[in-house]
């Protein structure tokens, strides 16, 4: 199967694109999960969420998109078919959606918070700001570290990527770069960047093959069923395949850490300030920054 990622086409099962390792076999073993997260940089957990809760959150998101004429009403709303003029949407910070009981019942469910308390071996907290995306046809995410967007608190912060519905290969699931060489220089340069402070565009590379050619490794992905989730750390290089369907890929990114560690103040509180300087004024391109860093 040939799958597009950015401006490239990769063969699933070939040299450049493989499969994420599942962790359901150790899902109840917290020391084993911690060890695997440290080893692989991610955890693929099937059935982490309650399916009915995810479906309820999905309906809230689709209703919001429909109210803003982003859904093709000649199809059932639940299919999430994109309207002719549909642009997709980043709904991060849209509390009318992300702080509904339905949405919070997924990303702050008591059993989920208990899971993270076990994973961190200490009381956990979730960042107040919630990231939510409706990814349209033709869109993908470039390769990046999350730390450049939220690195002012604990570096043990993790991202939970939750698809709000089934995500097949052609809908553009997430992909993680596995086993690259020489990324210490990337971590010590790009990995110390702050998009608000440094005014640098965030993605390290929009070319998934160029990244492999320079640093080695292989992209890993999978298809997701509703209820599945992917957890990864701040220094996991990741991006996404391209959505080639006519339906939105709905997904949430939420962040968790130990409650006794420092937090990034941009993402906490009743009205988080979020990114306050990124893309404002003159912005340094990543090509310029990488040339300066020598990576």
Number of C-alpha atoms within 10 A of each C-alpha: 9 14 18 19 25 22 11 15 17 19 13 18 12 11 11 19 23 20 15 21 15 15 19 15 11 13 17 13 13 17 14 15 20 17 11 16 19 13 10 17 21 26 24 22 20 18 15 19 20 16 17 13 20 24 19 16 24 21 17 19 25 22 18 16 21 17 9 10 15 23 27 19 13 8 12 10 16 14 14 26 23 26 21 11 10 17 14 21 15 12 19 17 19 13 14 11 21 23 16 12 14 21 25 17 19 25 27 18 16 11 15 17 17 15 17 20 19 18 21 19 13 14 15 20 19 21 19 20 24 22 17 24 19 22 23 25 21 16 19 23 20 20 23 23 24 21 25 24 19 23 20 14 15 19 17 16 25 26 21 18 21 24 25 30 22 16 22 15 22 17 26 30 24 24 23 24 26 21 15 17 12 12 17 10 13 18 15 11 16 22 20 12 20 19 22 19 12 14 19 23 18 23 19 25 18 19 14 24 22 12 17 18 12 13 16 18 18 23 28 20 24 19 16 23 16 21 22 23 21 21 20 23 22 22 19 21 23 23 27 23 27 26 26 18 17 17 20 29 26 23 21 22 19 21 22 24 25 21 15 11 13 13 21 16 14 19 20 15 11 9 12 14 13 18 15 11 13 19 15 10 8 9 14 15 14 18 14 11 18 15 9 10 13 10 16
